[in-house]
Amino acid sequence: MNPLFLLFLLGLTTYFIVRGVSNVSRTPAWLLWLVAMMPASIWIGWTLANDKKTPPFYLIFIPLVVCLTLYFFLIQWGRIPTSEASSSANRDLGAPPLEEGNLPKDPSGLRPIDQSEERHLQACFPWSIYYLQDLEYRPQAVICRGHLKSQPEVAYQTIRGNVEEKFGDRFLVVFQEGANGKPFFALVTNPHAKSTQTGQNAIHRPVIAVSLLAATFVTTCLAWLQIGGNSSASGNLEQGFLIAITQGVPYAIALLSILGLHELAHYLAARRHQIRTTLPYFIPVLPLPWFPFGTFGAFIQIRSPIPNRRALFDVGISGPLVGFAVTLPLLLWGLVHSTLVALPSTPELLNFQAFDPRFSLLVTILSKMVLGGTLTANTALKMHPVAVASSLGLIVAAFNLMPVGQLDGGRIVHAMLGQRMGAIVGQIARLFLLILSYWQRYLLLWAIILFLMPAMDEPALNDVTELDNRRDFWGIVSLVLLLLIILPAPKFLTALLNM
C-alpha cells in the first residue's frame, strides 16, 4: 500500500475517532488529531526518506508513547464535567454514562422533578426491593442511592415499572454500578418520549440502503480488476467492465454476503430486543491502486439505549458469529479452488496472487486441512475470488472482535464483565496488540486506531444484571476465535505441518 495513501486513510479514520471524543472533552479536535497523527507522520516520513525501509524500533516506540501520553493528557485537561457530559450524551442517545463525582446535589433551577413528584419517586422504591437512602439532583437526571435488597433483575423490573406507572415515558431508568461497587438508579430525561411508535419507521430508509448495496456491488465487481491482476484491461472500458462482471461477481457476492449478513445479524438482534436501529448501510468506494477492495464495509446505527447487558451481548456477538459462520464454508470452498504458486522471497500480507497463509493460525490450519501435502514451506496461494473475499471477511471479523470500546468485542466483554472491568480488559488488549505488532507489522495500524478509541462504551439501562452461563460460554468462544485469527502460526506448528 502506498505510504501516503495509508497516511491519508489513517488521518481520515483518526478524524472520525477524535470527533467522538468531543462529548467528553473541550480540547480542540484539531489539536487531538494533530497529536494522534504525529507518530504515523514521523514513521512514513522516515520511510519515504530512506527508500521505504522499516523505521528502527526506537523511532517507532518513542513517538508512539510520547504522543499517546500527550493525547490522553489533553483529553483529561479539557474533560467536560459529568453533568454537562451526561446532558450531551442524553441528547444524542438517551443513555448517558453517569459517573459518581463531586457535583452539587441541588443545582438551582435544574431539578427534573418538583417536591410533590419527589414523594411519588420515593414511593417507587419498595424497601424490600431497593432501600432508598438519598436523592441527588443533576441537570436532566435524578440519582437514587441506596441498598439492593433483591436480585438485580427483579429490582430493575420492579422499579422501572413503578416509575413508568407514576411518570409514564418521561424518564429512562438507568441501573449502574458505582465506583464503590454499590448499584444505584438514575432517572434520565427521555429524549424519545412519545415518539417510540413512529421512531423505528422514521429511521428506516430502504431506498438508501438498497442504493448503497447496488453501488457497492458495482465497485466490488470492478475491484477484482486490480485484485485479480487484470488492471491492464481497465484501459478499455467495455472490456474492463465485461471482465469485472464475469470474474468479479464471485468476489463481490461473497464479500457482500459476509459483510451484509454480519450487519443484518446485528440489526435483527437489536430489533429482537426492541432497540431502534437503522438498516445495514454499505460504504462503496471506487477501487484505487492502494485500496482496491471496492468497499469500506457496512454498518448500522443504534438510535436508542441498550436495555440490559443481555441485549448488549446479543447485539455485539451476533454479527461476528454469523459472519464467521458464513465466512468459514466460503473460505474452505475458495481454498479448494485456489492454485499453488511459488512463495515470493518477501511475501506481502494482501498479495492474493501469492498469498502466504502463515500470517494467521486459523488460516494456516484451514489451508493445510484443505490442500494437504501440496502446501509446503516454499509454496503460496493464488487465491480464488471467493477465498479473497473470505480472507478479508476474517480480517474484518478480527478487528470487530477486539475487546475495546464500542467495537463488537468491547460490547461482548462489557456485557460479560461489567463496564469498568470491560474497560480494563480493553486497555490490556490494546497493549497486547501493540506488543504483537512488533512481530506482525500489519497490526501496528490496528493498534494505533484502538489506542485512539475510548476504552469504555455506553452503559446499558440495566447495567448490573449479569449474563447467564450460555452467553458467557459464547463470549469466550468469540475471544478464542479472535486469537486464532490474529496470532501467527508458531514455528513448531509450521515445522510439524511442513509449512
C-alpha positions in Angstrom: 0.0 0.0 0.0 1.3 3.5 -0.9 2.6 5.1 2.3 1.0 8.5 1.5 -2.4 6.9 0.9 -2.0 4.9 4.1 -1.4 8.2 5.9 -4.5 9.7 4.3 -6.6 6.7 5.3 -5.3 6.8 8.9 -5.9 10.5 9.1 -9.5 10.2 7.9 -10.1 7.4 10.4 -8.5 9.3 13.2 -10.6 12.4 12.4 -13.8 10.5 13.0 -12.5 8.9 16.2 -11.3 12.2 17.6 -14.7 13.8 16.8 -16.3 11.2 19.1 -14.2 12.5 22.0 -15.9 15.9 21.8 -18.7 14.6 24.1 -16.2 14.2 27.0 -13.5 16.9 26.4 -13.4 20.5 25.4 -9.9 20.1 23.9 -10.0 21.3 20.3 -10.5 18.3 17.9 -7.8 19.7 15.6 -5.2 19.6 18.4 -6.1 16.0 19.4 -6.0 15.0 15.7 -2.6 16.6 15.2 -1.1 14.8 18.2 -2.6 11.5 17.3 -1.3 11.7 13.7 2.3 12.7 14.7 3.7 9.2 15.2 2.4 7.9 11.8 3.7 11.1 10.1 7.1 10.6 11.5 7.2 6.9 10.5 6.0 7.5 7.0 8.3 10.5 6.5 11.3 8.4 7.6 10.2 5.5 5.3 10.0 7.8 2.3 13.3 9.5 3.1 15.1 6.1 3.5 13.9 4.2 0.4 10.9 2.6 2.1 13.0 0.9 4.8 11.3 -0.1 8.1 11.9 2.5 10.8 14.2 1.4 13.7 12.4 0.3 16.9 13.3 3.4 18.9 11.7 5.6 16.2 8.5 3.5 16.4 8.4 3.3 20.2 9.3 6.8 21.5 6.9 8.9 19.3 4.1 6.4 20.0 4.5 6.5 23.8 5.1 10.3 23.9 2.2 11.2 21.6 -0.3 8.8 23.2 0.6 10.1 26.6 0.1 13.7 25.4 -3.2 12.6 23.7 -4.7 11.3 26.9 -3.4 14.2 28.9 -5.1 16.7 26.6 -8.4 14.8 26.9 -8.2 14.9 30.7 -7.1 18.5 30.6 -10.3 19.6 28.7 -12.6 17.0 30.2 -16.2 18.2 30.5 -17.8 18.0 33.9 -20.0 14.9 34.4 -23.3 16.9 34.4 -22.6 18.5 31.1 -21.3 15.3 29.5 -24.4 13.5 30.7 -26.6 16.1 29.2 -24.8 15.9 25.9 -25.0 12.2 25.8 -28.6 12.3 26.8 -29.4 14.5 23.8 -27.6 12.1 21.5 -28.8 8.7 22.7 -30.8 8.9 25.8 -28.5 6.8 28.0 -25.7 8.9 29.5 -22.7 7.3 31.1 -23.4 8.6 34.6 -20.5 8.7 36.9 -20.1 9.4 40.6 -18.4 12.7 41.2 -18.2 15.7 43.5 -21.1 17.5 41.9 -23.6 19.8 43.7 -26.6 17.8 44.7 -29.1 20.6 44.2 -28.2 22.9 41.3 -30.6 25.8 41.5 -33.4 25.7 38.9 -32.3 22.5 37.4 -34.4 19.9 39.2 -36.1 17.5 36.8 -38.9 16.9 39.4 -40.6 19.1 41.9 -41.3 18.4 45.6 -44.6 16.6 45.1 -43.1 14.4 42.4 -40.2 13.6 44.7 -42.7 11.9 47.1 -44.1 9.9 44.1 -40.5 8.9 43.2 -39.7 7.7 46.7 -42.8 5.5 46.6 -41.4 3.8 43.5 -38.7 2.1 45.7 -40.1 -0.7 47.9 -37.8 -1.1 50.9 -37.8 -4.9 50.4 -36.5 -4.4 46.8 -34.2 -1.4 47.0 -33.9 0.6 50.2 -33.7 4.2 49.0 -31.4 6.4 51.2 -30.6 9.5 49.2 -31.6 11.5 46.1 -29.1 13.7 44.1 -30.3 16.2 41.5 -28.4 16.8 38.4 -29.4 18.5 35.1 -31.9 16.2 33.4 -31.2 13.4 35.9 -32.0 12.2 39.4 -29.5 9.9 41.1 -31.1 7.4 43.6 -28.7 5.8 46.0 -29.5 3.0 48.5 -29.0 -0.7 49.2 -30.0 -3.5 46.9 -32.3 -6.0 48.8 -33.2 -8.4 45.9 -31.9 -9.8 42.7 -30.7 -7.1 40.3 -33.2 -8.1 37.6 -36.1 -8.2 40.0 -35.1 -4.8 41.4 -34.8 -3.2 37.9 -38.1 -4.5 36.6 -40.0 -3.6 39.7 -38.7 -0.1 40.0 -38.8 0.6 36.3 -42.5 -0.5 36.3 -43.2 1.8 39.2 -41.5 4.7 37.6 -43.4 4.2 34.3 -46.7 4.0 36.2 -46.0 7.3 38.0 -44.2 9.2 35.3 -45.1 7.5 32.0 -42.3 7.6 29.5 -40.9 10.9 30.8 -37.7 9.2 32.2 -35.4 6.4 31.3 -34.5 4.2 34.3 -30.8 3.5 34.4 -29.3 0.9 36.8 -25.5 1.0 37.1 -22.7 0.0 39.5 -21.0 2.9 41.2 -17.3 3.3 41.8 -17.7 1.8 45.3 -19.3 -1.3 43.8 -22.8 -0.4 45.0 -25.5 -0.3 42.4 -27.5 2.9 42.0 -30.5 4.0 40.0 -30.8 7.1 37.9 -33.8 8.7 36.2 -32.7 10.4 33.0 -34.9 12.6 30.9 -36.1 10.5 27.9 -35.4 12.3 24.6 -37.6 9.7 22.8 -40.7 10.3 24.9 -44.0 9.9 23.0 -42.1 9.1 19.8 -41.4 5.4 20.1 -44.4 4.3 18.0 -43.2 6.1 14.8 -39.5 6.2 15.6 -38.4 3.0 14.0 -40.2 3.7 10.7 -38.7 7.2 10.7 -35.1 5.9 10.7 -35.8 3.1 8.1 -34.6 4.3 4.7 -34.8 1.2 2.4 -34.2 3.2 -0.8 -30.9 4.5 0.6 -29.9 1.0 1.8 -30.7 -0.7 -1.5 -29.0 2.1 -3.5 -25.8 1.8 -1.4 -25.9 -2.0 -1.8 -26.2 -1.7 -5.6 -23.4 0.8 -5.8 -21.1 -1.4 -3.6 -21.9 -4.4 -5.8 -20.6 -2.4 -8.8 -17.5 -1.1 -7.0 -16.6 -4.6 -5.7 -17.0 -6.1 -9.1 -14.7 -3.5 -10.6 -12.3 -4.1 -7.7 -11.4 -7.5 -9.0 -9.7 -5.9 -12.0 -6.9 -4.9 -9.6 -7.1 -7.6 -7.0 -7.1 -10.3 -9.7 -4.2 -8.8 -11.6 -6.4 -7.7 -14.6 -5.8 -4.0 -14.3 -4.2 -3.9 -17.7 -7.7 -4.4 -19.2 -9.1 -1.4 -17.4 -7.8 0.8 -20.3 -10.6 -0.5 -22.5 -13.8 0.5 -20.6 -16.0 -2.1 -22.3 -13.6 -4.9 -22.0 -12.8 -4.0 -18.4 -16.5 -3.9 -17.5 -17.1 -7.3 -19.0 -14.1 -8.8 -17.2 -15.3 -7.2 -13.9 -18.8 -8.7 -14.4 -17.6 -12.2 -15.4 -14.7 -12.5 -12.9 -15.6 -10.1 -10.2 -19.1 -11.3 -9.4 -18.0 -14.2 -7.2 -15.7 -11.9 -5.2 -18.5 -9.2 -4.9 -21.2 -11.7 -3.9 -19.0 -13.4 -1.3 -17.8 -10.2 0.2 -21.2 -8.5 0.3 -22.7 -11.7 1.8 -20.2 -11.8 4.6 -20.4 -8.1 5.4 -24.1 -7.8 4.9 -25.1 -10.9 7.0 -22.8 -9.6 9.7 -24.7 -6.3 9.9 -28.0 -7.9 9.3 -27.4 -10.2 12.4 -26.7 -7.0 14.4 -29.9 -5.5 13.1 -32.1 -8.5 13.9 -30.6 -8.9 17.3 -31.3 -5.2 18.0 -34.9 -5.5 16.8 -35.4 -8.6 18.9 -34.6 -6.5 22.0 -36.7 -3.6 20.7 -33.8 -1.3 20.1 -34.2 1.4 17.4 -31.7 1.0 14.7 -31.1 1.8 11.0 -31.0 -0.8 8.2 -27.5 -2.0 7.3 -25.7 0.5 5.0 -22.8 -0.4 2.8 -20.0 2.0 2.0 -19.0 1.9 -1.7 -15.6 3.2 -2.8 -14.1 3.2 -6.2 -11.1 0.8 -6.3 -7.8 2.6 -6.1 -4.3 1.2 -6.6 -3.6 1.5 -2.8 -7.1 0.4 -1.7 -8.5 -2.0 -4.3 -11.2 -3.7 -2.3 -14.2 -1.7 -3.5 -15.8 -1.0 -0.1 -15.1 0.3 3.4 -17.5 -2.2 4.8 -21.0 -1.8 6.2 -22.6 -0.5 9.4 -25.8 0.1 11.3 -26.6 3.0 13.7 -28.2 2.2 17.0 -30.6 5.1 17.9 -31.9 4.1 21.3 -30.4 2.9 24.6 -29.5 -0.8 25.1 -31.9 -2.1 27.7 -29.6 -4.6 29.5 -26.3 -6.5 29.3 -28.0 -9.5 27.7 -29.2 -7.3 24.9 -25.8 -5.7 24.7 -24.2 -9.1 24.4 -26.6 -10.4 21.8 -26.2 -7.4 19.6 -22.4 -7.4 19.9 -21.8 -11.1 19.3 -24.5 -11.8 16.7 -22.6 -10.1 13.9 -19.2 -11.8 14.3 -20.7 -15.3 14.9 -23.0 -15.1 11.9 -20.2 -13.5 9.8 -17.8 -16.3 10.7 -20.5 -19.0 10.1 -20.8 -17.6 6.5 -17.0 -17.0 6.1 -15.8 -20.4 7.1 -17.5 -22.6 4.3 -16.8 -19.9 1.7 -13.1 -19.8 2.7 -12.9 -23.6 2.6 -14.5 -23.7 -0.9 -12.3 -20.9 -2.1 -9.1 -22.6 -0.9 -10.1 -25.8 -2.7 -10.4 -23.8 -5.9 -7.2 -21.8 -5.4 -3.9 -22.7 -7.1 -0.4 -23.2 -5.7 2.4 -20.8 -6.8 6.0 -20.3 -5.7 6.4 -18.3 -2.4 8.0 -14.9 -3.1 11.2 -14.0 -1.3 9.4 -11.2 0.5 5.8 -12.2 0.9 3.2 -9.5 1.4 0.1 -9.9 3.6 -2.5 -8.8 1.0 -0.8 -10.2 -2.1 -3.6 -12.5 -3.2 -1.6 -13.6 -6.3 0.9 -15.2 -3.9 -0.8 -15.4 -0.6 1.1 -16.7 2.4 -1.4 -18.3 4.9 1.0 -18.4 7.8 0.1 -14.9 8.9 -2.8 -16.4 10.8 -3.0 -19.6 12.9 -6.6 -20.3 11.8 -5.9 -19.7 8.0 -2.8 -21.9 8.3 -4.7 -24.8 9.8 -7.6 -24.5 7.3 -5.2 -24.2 4.3 -3.3 -27.3 5.4 -6.5 -29.2 6.0 -7.8 -28.5 2.5 -4.6 -28.6 0.5 -2.7 -31.3 2.4 0.8 -32.2 1.4 0.8 -30.0 -1.7 1.1 -26.9 0.5 4.7 -26.7 1.6 7.2 -24.2 3.1 8.1 -23.0 -0.4 4.5 -22.5 -1.8 1.9 -19.8 -1.7 -1.6 -19.5 -3.0 -3.1 -17.7 -6.0 -6.4 -17.3 -4.3 -9.8 -17.8 -5.9 -12.1 -14.6 -5.7 -14.2 -16.3 -3.0 -11.1 -17.1 -1.0 -10.0 -13.5 -1.2 -13.4 -12.2 0.0 -13.4 -14.7 2.8 -9.9 -13.7 3.9 -11.0 -10.1 4.0 -14.1 -11.2 6.0 -11.8 -12.8 8.6 -9.7 -9.6 8.9 -12.9 -7.5 9.4 -14.2 -10.0 12.0 -10.9 -9.9 13.9 -10.9 -6.1 14.1 -14.5 -6.0 15.2 -13.8 -8.7 17.9 -11.1 -6.6 19.6 -12.4 -6.0 23.1 -12.2 -2.2 23.0 -14.9 0.4 23.3 -17.9 0.2 21.0 -16.4 -2.5 18.8 -18.3 -5.8 18.9 -15.6 -7.3 21.2 -15.8 -4.3 23.5 -19.6 -4.8 23.9 -19.0 -8.5 24.5 -16.5 -8.1 27.4 -18.6 -5.2 28.8 -21.7 -7.5 28.9 -19.6 -10.4 30.4 -17.6 -8.5 33.0 -19.3 -5.1 33.5 -18.5 -1.7 32.1 -15.4 -0.9 34.3 -13.8 -4.3 34.1 -14.5 -4.4 30.4 -12.6 -1.1 30.0 -9.6 -2.6 31.9 -9.7 -5.6 29.5 -9.7 -3.2 26.6 -6.6 -1.4 27.9 -4.8 -4.7 28.2 -5.9 -5.8 24.7 -4.6 -2.5 23.2 -1.2 -3.0 24.9 -1.1 -6.7 23.8 -1.8 -5.8 20.2 0.9 -3.1 20.3 3.4 -5.6 21.5 2.3 -8.2 19.0 2.7 -5.6 16.2 6.5 -5.7 16.7 6.4 -9.1 15.1 3.3 -8.7 13.0 3.9 -5.2 11.5 0.5 -5.1 9.7 -1.1 -4.9 13.2 0.5 -1.6 14.0 -2.2 0.4 12.2 -4.9 -1.5 14.2 -3.0 -0.8 17.5 -2.9 2.9 16.8 -6.6 3.1 15.9 -7.5 1.2 19.0 -5.4 3.5 21.3 -7.3 6.5 19.9 -10.7 5.0 20.6 -12.4 5.4 24.0 -11.9 2.2 26.0 -15.3 2.5 27.7 -18.6 2.2 25.8 -22.0 3.4 26.8 -23.7 1.6 29.6 -26.9 -0.4 29.2 -30.0 0.8 31.1 -29.8 -2.2 33.4 -26.0 -2.5 33.5 -26.0 -4.6 36.7 -27.7 -7.9 35.9 -25.1 -10.4 34.8 -25.2 -12.8 31.9 -26.2 -16.5 32.0 -23.6 -19.3 31.6 -24.6 -19.9 28.0 -23.8 -16.4 26.9 -20.6 -16.4 28.9 -19.5 -19.5 27.0 -20.2 -18.0 23.6 -18.3 -14.8 24.7 -15.2 -17.0 25.5 -15.6 -18.7 22.1 -15.6 -15.3 20.3 -12.4 -14.2 22.1 -10.7 -17.6 21.3 -11.7 -17.0 17.6 -10.1 -13.6 17.7 -6.8 -15.1 18.9 -6.9 -17.8 16.3 -7.2 -15.1 13.6 -4.7 -12.6 14.7 -1.9 -14.8 16.1 0.6 -16.1 13.5 1.2 -19.8 13.2 4.0 -20.7 15.6 7.2 -22.1 14.1 6.8 -25.5 15.8 3.4 -25.9 14.1 4.6 -24.9 10.7 7.5 -27.3 11.0 5.1 -30.1 12.1 2.8 -29.3 9.1 5.8 -29.0 6.7 5.0 -25.4 6.0 
